[in-house]
């Protein structure tokens, strides 16, 4: 994966749709476990339930050093502001 704007995401990361269906407490515990196992990044999509930026903010607040990447953020969920 390498560096993105000075943030080292490590060589490997975890891509998961599973967080979409988990309650917040389980999602927090899961991402903390992944961080403890040494994963450098978690990639999450925006699918049905969770808004991408809020979801990423929750994951970042639940961890100390793991990188959180929005693999998909639906453009039609965000309107341009004039």
Phi, psi and omega in degrees: 000311176080201183267138171233113182051044176081001179258119180275114181269000181082179182276329182231154176215178180249126174254126181215142169263351188299329182294339179300329186253003182263146171293158186305317182296319179291321177298316177300312180298320181295314181291327175293323177295316178299319177298316179296332178280355175098006177294140183271339184206151173235130180252127181230144177265170168253110186249265186253318194255312190260133176290134191302312185288320177294319178300313179298319179299319177297314180297318179296321179290340182269354185229175181251325188217349183291140176279141178242126184236131173276105179288332178218126170229108187297124182292325182286356174272354183232120179266150176292145177255138180254000000 
